[in-house]
Each structure stands twice: as structure tokens, then as C-alpha cells.
Amino acid sequence: MDQFAVVALSLLLGALVLLISAVLSRSRNGLPQRDDSGDEDSKVSNDASERNVASKKQKLQRSRKEKLQQHVFTHPLLATSLKGHSGNISCLDFSSNGKYLASCADDRTVRIWSTKDFLERDHRCMRANVELDHALHVCFSPDSRAFITWLANEETIRVFKMTKRDDGSYTFTAAPEDFQKRHKAPIVNIGIAETGKFIMSASSDTTILIWDLKGEILATINTNQMNNAYATVSPCGRFVASCGFTPDVKVWEVCFTKSGEFREVMRAFDLKGHSAGIYSFAFSNDSRRMATISKDGTWKLWDTDVQYKQQQDPYLLLTMKCDVSDSSRIALSPDARVVAISNGFNITMHNAKTGSQEEEFLNVHGEEIADLAFDINSRFLVSCGDRAIRVFHNVVGYRAVVEEMEGRLKKATTDAMRERLQQQIDDAKSTLDMIYAKKQ
């Protein structure tokens, strides 16, 4: 009996072991099988993904490096390059007191540079932030204590006040409200009258708006030129002028009463003589001379010191051929002795008396030149286009002073006059000697 029980127990344990083995076998057969080729595909895929990520990082690093790389330009007459903006600069403006240069860029800042530092090793600048926007144009107020900007996104004017701190630095405070949006097309320029009586803004359609300083519209001018390429306020503060598709520059006088109240805008005179549309124009500081550059491949100098109310037309003084492009700008030195012209990336400087080209600067900026201006003392020419401002010595102007004063000296009739003229000659020659000595 005991033997039979042992046999039975052995058979039962054996059957149980077989049953468990069968169940485990079926379970293993039901599991998904490992595919070595799949692992290899996954590994290749992961490797490729990692390489793509690394490639993108390298491209991004190269892009950042290229973006940070500044365009290199050197020239014997380059006084300095002002660097501080991290975006492309679109506009430059000198204050009427000659102390400051304002620049605006798409980095959402306006920078104020001290002109007395132009010949120093270090260049100080003060920064005004343009909140939630950036400025396309900037213009100083007549008292140099404020400036206005044209906002790229909001498409209107914002005023900034400059307040001097005890340590001599400035703070910049935006006005509580921007001007109302009134233009329907992109802006081409803004300006403030030196009299402080009005602000001008011009858009690329045919509209020029005349504002008071509080942002109210005083007048709307329809230029009837198909489009406006450029417009500005004359340095004397009396005139507003525009050019565009038509081959002429139209000039209006903005009239006020003796008590300072706005009266009207009346047509003053036109500059007629080009055979194609005009890209740009400029006034001398006293508004007695104007220079124009046209699609017809010429620039012209005009005598605008005329009795326009008696229907007297401006006199054409010079017509000279030049290379032009759609982005061409022209600048006339405040003393009307020098004409500067930009064509794409290049700048030429001309004697305004003879029209002859005396200097040429090639590949000045990494982008097309956006603005060109002389300082109020006719000592420097500045340009912008990329992230740097180029400051050139106006040697053409100094040479013109020497030539002009030597001619006057021969005709001088008194000792005092001869002494004064000789002093001007000596000063100009001394400055030229210093400029060339530093560049040797």
C-alpha cells in the first residue's frame, strides 16, 4: 500500500511538471520575437537624428557668427566707425547745436553719440529704448532736448524727452501717448521745423502731413507726384519739399501769423530740369542752395535764393553725370561747398563749385547705404547702412575753403579783411595737414 502510494505520488508530480512545462512553452511562443534588424534600423535612425541635430546646431552657430561679424572697411579719410547698435541703422540726424548725432536701428534702440568724441579712441553713446517697436526715422528737436521717431510697427510718431541727470548723463522718457495713425502708406521721412512750429511726415503715396507739436494735423499736402521718394523740412524751418516719380522737386512754404498761429501752406517754387524721377535732394544750412539726384543719371546744384513770390524761378548752377541706383541719396554740406552722393554701397564727394569728383569710398557698408549727412560745421560726413556708422573727414570741404579764401584774398581791400581771410586759410591747411599726418 505504501509502495502504491509512492508510485502514484511520483506519477502525479511528473504530470504536474509536464503541465507546467507546456504552459511555459506556449507562453514563450506567444511573446513577440526580437528582431535584430529592427534594432539596427532604430540605431541608424537615432544616429541620423543626432547628426541632423548637430548639423542644425552648427548651422545656427555659423549663422550667429556671420550675423555678429561686422563689415570691415578702411580708408585714409575714415575718421572713425561708431559701433554700438546690434541691428541695421536706418537714419541719422545731427542736433542743431552740433553736440549730438542720433541714430536709430531695428534693434529697438535710438543711440545718441557725442560729436566731440569722433576723433577720440572711445566713443560714448546714450541709449533710448523703443518699447515694443523700433524706429525707422529719428529727428532732433530745435532745442536738442527731445527727439521724435517714426515707429515701424505702429506707423506713427513717438516723442522722447531728454532729461539731464546730475552726473551729466541723460534719461529718455517717451511721451504718454503716440501721435494718431494717419498715414495709409509706408513713411519716407519725418522732420521738425527749426522754428519749432511744426512737424512733418511724408508717406510713399502722395501725402505729406503737417502736425503741431501736440500731434494735431494742421494741413495735408497732396504732392501729385505719383509717389513720394523723399521729403524734408528745410534747415531754415520755412519750407517743406518733396520729390518722387515726376522729374521735379516741389517746395511749399508753411506760413504762420506773427502771433505764431498756423495760417496756410502755399506753393513756393519748383526745381525743374531733370528728365526722370528724382531720388533725393538736400538743402544747404541757409536754404539758399539745393542739390538733387535723379534717375536720369545726373545730379544738379541750384541757387534757390530767389523772390519766388514775384514768380522768380531758382537758377540751375551745375549739372553733372553720376552713377545712380534706386537707393541713391545726396547730401549738401551746410556751407554748400561739398556734395556727397551714395550709390548702393559706395560714396563719392564732389566740389560744389566745379562739380568735379574729388573723393570716392567703395564698399563702405555691408548693406546698401540708408542715410548720408554732414555735421552742421561741415567737418564730417557720416553714413549708415549696416550696424556701424562711418565718419569721414570732409577734406573736400577744407580744400574748397582754401581755394575760395585764396581767391578772396587777392581781392581784399583792407588789412583786417586780409588778416581774417589768411587766418581761415591757415586753419584749413592746418586741419588738412593733421588729417593726412594721422593717416600716414
C-alpha positions in Angstrom: 0.0 0.0 0.0 2.8 2.3 0.8 4.6 1.3 -2.3 1.5 2.0 -4.4 1.1 5.5 -2.8 4.7 6.3 -3.6 4.3 5.4 -7.3 1.0 7.4 -7.5 2.6 10.4 -6.0 5.6 10.2 -8.4 3.2 10.0 -11.4 1.2 12.9 -10.1 4.4 15.1 -9.7 5.6 14.1 -13.2 2.3 15.1 -14.8 2.4 18.4 -12.9 5.9 19.1 -14.2 4.9 18.3 -17.8 1.8 20.6 -17.5 3.9 23.5 -16.2 6.5 23.0 -19.0 3.7 23.0 -21.6 2.2 26.2 -20.2 5.6 28.0 -20.2 6.4 26.8 -23.7 3.0 28.2 -25.0 3.7 31.5 -23.2 7.1 31.9 -24.8 5.7 31.1 -28.2 3.1 33.8 -27.7 5.6 36.6 -26.9 6.7 39.0 -29.8 10.1 37.8 -31.1 13.1 40.0 -31.0 14.1 41.4 -34.4 17.8 42.2 -34.6 17.4 44.0 -37.9 14.8 46.3 -36.3 17.3 47.2 -33.6 19.8 48.1 -36.3 17.3 50.3 -38.1 16.4 52.1 -34.9 20.1 52.6 -34.1 20.7 54.0 -37.6 17.6 56.3 -37.3 18.8 57.6 -33.9 22.3 58.2 -35.3 20.8 60.1 -38.2 18.6 62.2 -35.9 21.6 63.0 -33.7 23.6 64.0 -36.8 20.7 66.3 -38.0 20.5 68.0 -34.6 24.3 68.5 -34.6 24.2 69.9 -38.2 21.4 72.3 -37.2 23.4 73.5 -34.2 26.4 74.0 -36.4 24.4 76.0 -38.9 22.9 78.1 -36.2 26.3 78.8 -34.7 27.6 79.7 -38.2 24.6 81.9 -38.7 25.0 83.7 -35.4 28.7 84.1 -36.1 28.1 85.6 -39.5 25.4 87.9 -38.1 27.8 89.1 -35.4 30.6 89.6 -37.9 31.0 93.3 -38.7 31.6 94.5 -42.2 35.3 95.6 -42.4 36.0 99.0 -44.1 39.2 101.1 -44.0 40.2 104.3 -45.8 42.7 107.0 -45.1 39.9 109.6 -44.7 37.8 107.5 -42.3 37.9 109.4 -39.0 36.2 106.6 -37.1 33.4 104.0 -37.1 30.7 104.2 -34.4 29.7 100.8 -33.2 27.1 100.0 -30.7 23.9 99.0 -32.5 23.1 95.3 -32.8 20.8 95.9 -35.8 20.9 97.7 -39.1 20.8 101.5 -38.8 18.2 103.3 -40.9 18.5 107.0 -40.1 20.9 109.6 -38.8 20.3 113.2 -37.5 22.6 115.9 -36.1 21.3 118.1 -33.3 21.2 121.8 -34.3 23.7 122.7 -31.5 26.2 120.4 -33.1 26.8 118.4 -30.0 25.0 115.1 -30.8 24.3 112.6 -33.5 21.2 110.5 -33.2 20.9 107.0 -34.9 18.1 104.5 -34.9 18.2 100.9 -35.8 16.0 97.8 -35.9 17.5 96.7 -32.6 14.7 98.7 -30.8 17.1 101.5 -29.7 18.0 105.1 -30.5 21.5 106.0 -29.7 22.8 109.5 -29.0 26.5 110.0 -29.8 28.7 112.9 -28.7 30.3 114.6 -31.7 33.3 115.8 -29.7 34.3 112.1 -29.3 34.5 111.5 -33.0 38.3 111.8 -33.0 38.8 110.1 -29.7 39.6 106.4 -29.2 36.4 105.7 -27.2 33.0 106.8 -28.4 30.4 107.5 -25.8 26.7 107.0 -26.6 23.5 107.1 -24.7 20.7 104.6 -25.4 17.0 105.2 -25.5 14.9 102.0 -25.8 11.9 102.0 -28.1 9.5 99.7 -26.2 7.6 97.0 -28.2 8.7 98.6 -31.5 11.6 100.0 -33.4 12.3 103.4 -35.0 12.8 103.8 -38.8 13.5 107.6 -38.6 14.8 109.9 -35.9 14.9 113.7 -35.7 16.2 116.1 -33.1 14.0 119.0 -31.8 15.4 122.5 -32.4 16.5 122.9 -28.7 18.2 119.5 -28.8 16.3 118.5 -25.7 14.0 116.0 -27.4 13.7 113.9 -30.5 10.9 112.3 -32.5 10.9 108.8 -34.0 8.7 107.1 -36.6 7.6 103.7 -35.3 7.9 100.8 -37.7 5.1 98.7 -36.4 2.7 101.3 -35.0 3.3 103.5 -38.1 3.2 106.8 -36.2 5.3 109.4 -34.3 6.6 108.9 -30.8 8.2 111.8 -28.9 11.1 111.3 -26.5 12.2 113.9 -24.0 15.9 114.1 -22.9 16.4 115.0 -19.2 19.9 115.7 -17.9 21.0 114.0 -14.7 23.3 115.4 -12.0 26.2 113.4 -13.4 25.8 114.8 -16.8 24.2 111.8 -18.4 20.6 111.8 -19.8 17.5 109.8 -19.3 14.9 109.4 -22.1 11.2 109.5 -21.5 8.6 108.7 -24.1 5.5 110.9 -24.2 2.4 109.3 -22.6 0.7 109.0 -26.0 1.9 108.5 -29.6 0.5 110.6 -32.4 -2.6 109.2 -34.0 -2.1 106.9 -37.0 -3.0 108.9 -40.1 -0.8 107.7 -43.0 -2.1 105.0 -45.2 1.3 104.1 -46.9 4.8 103.5 -45.6 6.7 106.6 -44.4 9.7 108.1 -46.3 10.8 110.7 -43.8 9.9 112.9 -40.9 11.2 116.3 -39.8 10.8 119.2 -37.3 11.0 122.9 -38.3 13.9 124.7 -36.7 11.4 127.3 -35.7 9.7 124.7 -33.5 6.3 125.4 -35.0 5.5 122.2 -36.8 6.4 118.6 -37.6 6.3 117.0 -41.0 5.8 113.4 -42.0 5.6 112.1 -45.6 4.5 108.7 -46.9 5.3 106.9 -50.1 1.9 107.6 -51.7 1.5 111.4 -52.3 0.7 112.5 -48.8 2.6 115.0 -46.6 1.1 115.8 -43.2 1.9 119.0 -41.2 1.4 118.5 -37.5 1.6 120.8 -34.5 3.8 119.7 -31.6 0.9 118.1 -29.8 0.0 115.8 -32.6 -2.8 117.7 -34.2 -3.0 117.9 -38.0 -2.5 121.4 -39.3 -2.5 120.6 -43.0 -2.4 117.8 -45.6 -0.4 118.2 -48.8 -1.1 116.2 -51.9 2.2 116.3 -53.9 0.6 114.9 -57.1 3.9 113.2 -57.9 2.5 109.6 -58.3 4.6 108.7 -55.3 6.9 110.4 -52.8 10.5 109.1 -52.8 11.8 111.7 -50.3 10.6 114.7 -48.4 12.1 117.0 -45.7 11.9 120.3 -43.9 14.4 123.0 -44.9 17.0 123.9 -42.3 15.5 127.4 -42.0 12.2 125.9 -41.0 10.1 127.8 -43.6 9.8 125.2 -46.3 8.7 121.6 -46.9 9.8 119.9 -50.1 9.3 116.6 -51.8 10.4 114.6 -54.8 9.2 111.4 -56.4 8.1 109.9 -59.8 8.0 113.2 -61.6 11.2 114.9 -62.7 11.0 117.9 -60.3 11.2 118.9 -56.7 8.2 120.7 -55.3 8.7 123.2 -52.5 6.0 124.7 -50.2 6.2 127.4 -47.6 4.4 126.7 -44.3 3.0 130.1 -43.2 2.2 131.3 -39.7 0.8 134.6 -38.4 3.0 137.0 -36.4 1.4 135.6 -33.2 2.6 132.1 -34.2 -0.7 130.7 -35.3 -0.8 128.4 -38.4 -2.2 130.2 -41.5 -1.7 128.1 -44.6 0.7 126.0 -46.8 1.4 127.8 -50.1 3.4 126.6 -53.1 6.8 128.4 -53.2 8.8 127.1 -56.2 9.8 124.0 -58.2 13.2 122.7 -59.3 12.7 121.7 -62.9 15.3 120.3 -65.3 15.8 116.6 -64.7 14.4 114.2 -67.3 13.4 111.4 -64.9 12.2 110.9 -61.4 14.3 112.3 -58.5 15.6 110.0 -55.8 16.7 112.6 -53.3 17.6 116.2 -52.6 19.2 118.3 -49.9 19.3 121.9 -48.7 22.3 124.0 -47.5 22.0 125.3 -44.0 20.7 128.7 -45.1 18.4 127.1 -47.7 19.9 129.2 -50.4 21.3 126.2 -52.3 19.7 122.8 -53.1 21.2 119.7 -54.7 19.2 117.0 -56.4 20.0 113.5 -57.8 17.8 111.8 -60.4 17.1 108.5 -62.2 18.4 110.3 -65.3 22.0 109.7 -64.1 22.8 113.3 -63.1 23.0 115.5 -60.1 22.3 119.2 -60.1 23.1 122.2 -57.9 20.6 125.0 -57.6 20.5 128.6 -56.4 17.2 128.9 -54.5 17.8 132.4 -53.1 15.1 133.8 -55.2 12.0 136.0 -54.9 9.5 133.2 -55.5 6.6 135.4 -54.5 7.4 137.5 -57.6 7.4 134.3 -59.7 11.2 134.2 -59.8 12.5 130.7 -60.5 15.6 129.0 -59.0 18.8 129.1 -61.0 20.5 126.0 -62.2 24.2 126.2 -61.3 25.6 122.8 -62.2 24.6 119.6 -63.9 27.0 116.6 -63.5 26.8 113.0 -64.6 27.0 110.3 -61.9 26.2 106.6 -61.2 22.8 106.1 -59.5 20.6 103.4 -58.1 17.1 103.3 -56.6 18.7 103.8 -53.1 20.8 106.8 -54.1 21.0 109.7 -51.6 22.5 113.1 -51.9 23.8 115.4 -49.1 24.9 119.0 -49.4 27.3 120.4 -46.8 25.8 123.1 -44.6 28.2 125.7 -46.2 27.2 124.4 -49.7 30.8 123.7 -50.7 30.5 119.9 -51.0 28.1 117.4 -52.5 28.1 113.8 -51.3 26.3 111.1 -53.2 25.7 107.4 -52.3 25.1 104.8 -54.9 24.4 101.3 -53.4 27.4 100.6 -51.2 29.6 103.5 -52.4 30.0 107.2 -51.7 31.5 110.0 -53.9 32.3 113.5 -52.8 32.3 116.5 -55.2 33.4 120.1 -55.2 30.1 122.1 -55.4 31.8 124.9 -57.3 33.3 122.9 -60.1 31.2 119.7 -59.8 34.3 117.6 -60.0 34.6 114.3 -58.1 37.4 114.5 -55.6 37.0 111.5 -53.3 35.5 108.0 -53.6 34.8 105.4 -50.9 33.9 101.9 -52.1 32.1 99.2 -50.2 31.5 101.4 -47.2 28.9 99.2 -45.6 27.7 95.6 -45.7 24.2 96.7 -46.8 23.1 99.5 -49.1 23.6 103.0 -47.7 20.5 104.1 -46.0 21.4 107.6 -44.9 24.0 110.3 -45.6 24.6 113.6 -43.7 27.1 116.3 -42.9 27.5 117.7 -39.4 26.5 121.3 -39.0 30.1 122.6 -39.1 30.8 120.8 -42.4 33.7 118.9 -40.7 32.4 115.4 -41.1 30.3 113.3 -43.5 28.5 110.3 -41.8 26.8 107.3 -43.4 24.9 104.3 -42.3 23.5 101.1 -43.8 24.6 98.1 -41.6 25.3 98.2 -37.9 28.1 100.8 -38.0 28.2 104.5 -38.6 31.1 105.6 -40.8 32.5 109.1 -40.1 34.7 110.7 -42.8 36.9 113.8 -42.7 35.4 116.4 -45.1 38.8 117.1 -46.8 36.9 118.2 -49.9 35.3 121.0 -47.8 38.7 122.1 -46.3 40.3 122.2 -49.8 37.3 124.3 -51.1 37.7 126.7 -48.2 41.4 127.2 -49.0 40.6 127.8 -52.7 37.8 130.2 -52.0 39.6 132.2 -49.4 42.8 132.5 -51.5 40.6 133.9 -54.3 39.1 136.4 -51.9 42.5 137.3 -50.5 43.6 138.6 -53.9 40.7 141.0 -53.9 40.8 142.1 -50.3 40.9 145.8 -49.8 41.7 146.2 -46.1 44.3 144.8 -43.8 41.7 143.5 -41.4 40.0 141.6 -44.3 43.3 140.1 -45.5 44.2 139.0 -42.0 40.8 137.3 -41.4 41.0 135.5 -44.8 44.6 134.4 -44.2 43.6 133.0 -40.8 40.8 130.9 -42.4 43.3 129.6 -45.0 45.9 128.7 -42.3 43.3 127.0 -40.2 42.0 124.9 -43.1 45.5 124.0 -44.2 46.5 123.1 -40.7 43.5 120.8 -40.4 44.3 119.1 -43.7 47.9 118.5 -42.5 46.7 116.9 -39.3 44.3 114.6 -41.1 46.9 113.4 -43.6 49.6 113.1 -40.9 47.5 110.8 -38.8 46.7 108.5 -41.7 50.3 108.0 -42.9 
